[in-house]
Amino acid sequence: MQHKDNVRCWVDHWNASVNQTSRVTDDWQATVWDRRSDRYAKDTSDEVRRQRTDQVLALLDEAGFSPEGTRILDIGCGPGTLSLPLARAGADVTALDISTGMLDRLRETAEREGLSIDPVRCSWWSADIDELGFRERFDLVIASMTPGIRDVETFDRMMACSKEFCYYSGFVQWGMDKAHREIYRVILKEENGNRGPGMLYPFMYLYIRGYRPLVRFNHSVREMEQDWADAAERTIDFLGSRRNLSDDEKTKIRDYYRGNSENGKYRSTSDMYTGMMVWTVMG
């Protein structure tokens, strides 16, 4: 009884933590991510992307997973950051995303290289895994830094698709740039931005249910210099994936960046801690 009470208490706490992000619609998410798809992959250097991918593959290998000949589901695949290298390693990948733009970029690369990737446009928030034929179909299910996992229901849905391994990654601490902190506090009237469940809620949910995932943490500091107008539009795009910004809020964000730039340039520093974990689904 105590075990069930612990699980129920944590589930209630996780669900209660889901704020206004949960009220953003599927259509809104699709529009925002389609708009961001042109430059999403370009925002991260090839070297940083390669290092992150190597870390994921190393953790999977440590957990005993080898991609060759396996079926993988990548939830919130984006332009294929993990789908592509896993397919190159011999996996048959189902790449799911709400954004047509993201999937188009993934499809272009997959077709050019002759990779076994099946792009699926779908919102994980409302996905019917039985209708899709996903239940217990995959050797590995991935949810890497994706807003698709936002609560217990979407996390359980992820696990239900795996017959062996699951991989999840999220923020431990998002060290927001000064601009983001002040925009949230002064313009949006929030203390901080919701980044989804991060690592805490999924890890504790697994732990109190008896799982002992293999966990690794990473720390990265990112410094950027951009034209103030470009920095403002990137922030508007980013925040727009989490809430519907009014025209007045957008104007205030642009005014903030204009007023805090030097010679038309805005310099930012973000200090981020992220975590990733792999576990085996219990029968």
Steps between C-alpha positions, in 0.01 A plus 500: 500500500783740586658439159174583321457811715851616410437453130162676516645790697779551247262468203276767655800725560625459142159564348449805722830645376378515140414865447386707204722306261240223513244742355698561182319314222641245258438736208685780675797272573510382138498857367778613733729203433441521126613862516808406701594202284706702249760601754446258788787267413723793404479646851731223623846450351587171331765431764264554795233289331752223436618504862145476631418214265816313603401537867155353431638208300761430769231489771285267293799274443576500874141396566543206262317634196640456148308674215571254219189308398273666756178701480515847657235765563631857527235727658543866408775411254546852361734507197640159596769575758478142633287328234767545231803361689296208635378415150858526373593248770251251354173570681153521346380835637149639529550876535200682648452875515214751495685724250477434127798730450721294733393175336563639151862573593540157654343332198733678258809372682361148545412468131834641390689248716260209446424465872219294649298780659121526502391861574165528682325833555319476830453680831618285789260686727201340327656195331303173503778242517264208432362666190857571390604141575774618736420311822798278600628520144844657549829381645582856602281808547670840515371832635791743482448858625150504354188688611307191389555356849321740733320290763450150638262400221744583220786334691300180556404503132869510410578199720204303365654508152820324610557132545846554649686834524399863553715813481401841638684830534400836644616805688633478854547875512454742218732794562298764320671796341436829680262610224280193541488540879394864474252435219330229705493713814425849365315443172332162546454537878644154573791410726646255251411314186358151501737264325284193534558221752881514476680210668353519850143386440574209262795375708310502829197342332719213379685468831193465721365238259813289550705593194868583530590686179855557383547877534753752370516879539652769279592865547540749218555875474397672179601852399351675198514835327212586265332795338248621756209456258595138428543430873154647567333290229670183625368570849151569367510171306627313807239644736232451237538123528387527862234772497309726265682836512295815446613768255571727797724236662690451174554874469632520857740210434638674191534825696690315773759360261538831317560681827751245631718469190831667422563614145201295390634179657357305792734273702358213701625222728298195602617245757317168467497170685330208327450135582435180307397152613446154358294223657346164414122479499360248748268235368 
